[in-house]
Structure formats: C-alpha cells, structure tokens
Amino acid sequence: MKRVIMLFVLVLLVGCAPRYEDNDEVIDETLPGEEQETAIIPNYKVDASDYQVLLPYRLSESRGVTTNQVANRVDIRALENDLRRHSTDVFDPKDYFFQEGQQIGRSELYSWLERYSDTTELGLNPAISYSSDSSLDEKLQDERDNPKYLTHILEQNYLVRTEENSVQLAGISLGIAMKSEYQFQTEIGGPFYYESIESEAMLSEANRVAAEVVTRLRQKDGLADVPIMIAIYREATRNSLVPGSIVAKTVVDAGSGNVSGWQTVDEEYVLFPSTRARQVDPDLSAIVNEFQNDIREFFPNYVGLIGEGFYQGNQLRRLKLEIPIPFQGQAEVNGFTQYVYGLVMDSFQTHFDLEVVIRSDARQESLITRKRDAEKADVYIYE
C-alpha cells in the first residue's frame, strides 16, 4: 500500500512540474554589446495585473545597493513594489515583461550617491565645505544646510517582444529615494545628529537629481530613445513601522531629455493604532480598537497588534493586521484563528483588501485574507 501511495505522489509531482519545453523561447537582445542568449517566457501568469518575467531570471546590475543605502527595511519593500505598480500605468503588463535594472552598474550607482566633490565629481548629493579645522557649529550648520537628500536610485527595466521573436528594452522606471530625515555625524565615532527635511526642499532636489540621471542615461548606448518613468519616493523616518510613499511621478518621452510635468501622487501608509490613524480615518481607527478589545476579552495572552493601512487619496485600498501572540499548542492556534475570523467578518467593511497575519514567537501560525468586495475570507492554518 505504501508503494502505491508513493507512486501516486510521484505522478502528481511530475504532472504538476513546469514543462519548459512547451514555453515560448525568445532571443534576449538586452545583454550588453553583441551578446545574445535564449530566454524563456513561462506559459502561466500568477496575476493578470502584474508582469511576467523571463527565465533565467537576471539579477540587477546594482543588486544589494538598496539594502546598504535604505535604512528602514519597510521602505525597501515599498519602494520596489510601488515603483512596479506605478509602472503599470506606463508600461502595460499585457505588452511588457519585467526585468531588474541592467543599465546602472553597482559601482556607478554608488558614485552617483556620493556628495559632489573634487574627488567624487559624479556625486549627486550636495557638496559641503567645512574642514577638520572648522568649529562644531560650522560643521553642524553646513550639514544642516546641505543634507544628503538622495538615498538610492532604483532601476527597473521593461521589455517587449518583437516580430523577430526577440525581446528588447522598451522602457525604464526609476525610483528616486529621498530622505525625510537626515542622520549625520561631524566626525567618526561622534554623536549622531538629526535634521528633518521639508517636502518642498526634497522635491526641489529630487527634480535636480532626476534631470541629471536622465542626462547620464541618454548618453548610454541604446538609451537615447527609451521612455523613462520617474517616481520620487519620500522615505519614512528611520524607526517608522510603516513605509514612506511615492509623492510625485513623470514620464520622459523617447528621445527627450526634458524632465518636467510632475504629477502629484496622493498615497500614504498609515500605522494602526496611532494618532495619525485617528486623524486620517477615525471610523476605522475606532473599529480596530474595538477589534483589539474583543480579542483581549477572550484571550488573556493577547498583547496587541500592528496594522498598516494603504490609502490613495482618502480611500483605503488595503489593510494588513499582524497579531503576535504566544501559543501553547495547535488547538489554541485553531481556536484563536476561528475567533479572529469571526471578528473579521463582523467588524470590517468589504471595500478594501484585508490581510490578517497571526504569528507566534517562532513562526507565522495562520493567515486570513479577503479580497475587496468579497463576501467571505480565506483562512489558512499552518500545522
């Protein structure tokens, strides 16, 4: 009997494995110089609103720079995902394939993120003039007058299929990540100082940076006639529990080097519970508080939750709640999840996507998800 079961499982695994010989093959013409290689277009797509990627998957030329430059981990996720989401307005996922950025190299990007000086002439951050002999007040004033606004430049590439059964670069998106708070030292090992950066100053600097980056990209082989979408991302503060957001975007048409026509983007990630949540959405803030009280009444081990609401304008699009709680056994996980599921169905309206993650100290224990306008939620309990 065991042998029959094992054989059945093997047949299932073989039947479910991807059959790459049935997928489309194209010639990848995005490689540098005269290099070409065969790429595979998978037959299946997870989400119709997202991009397909080619196989083998090509990592970015500047891979790793994001994690080294962006201080808050929640910003890393939001910068990448939100840039790709806004790119769909310019590069339709029905016609374009996604590829990590290949045009800006790692060392090149690091040189762009430096301060401008005689030895770092490619640096896009403002120069400073103080020396080791300057007084502390002079150093502080110079740093505050000339903060390092620019944190990172995230590049994404968008490819199209040609009639010659090849794929070519047809679009570039750039995420210009800018600080909302500048942390600095005047000497190695010295104390840290903090300076808030006003939105108006940040946007002015971001416009200057974007114009120079476009100029440099247009000088690269093959990029003179590629449209470029640019989004300005304002980072959250270093210890924020929710990310910053894209605040403006524009498109530089093929053959143009003119960066103008910025469109304001009204998006925000809001922490629940918080003072900001009560300001932005007092009704939902009250519902979340009542949701917490209902849990606390029946489960004494409950210590609280962290929520993240994503708003476009004044409309809530997505709410994610993470509930950490110590569990003593699987039955407790099952019972807690069932109870939370009932609260979800009774408490929250359906005009937004909802995700509830329940986790212990060791791992994620269960997941409750509900798509916008859906009557029921899906529940997953991990055993």
Disulfide bonds with the S-S distance in Angstrom:
none
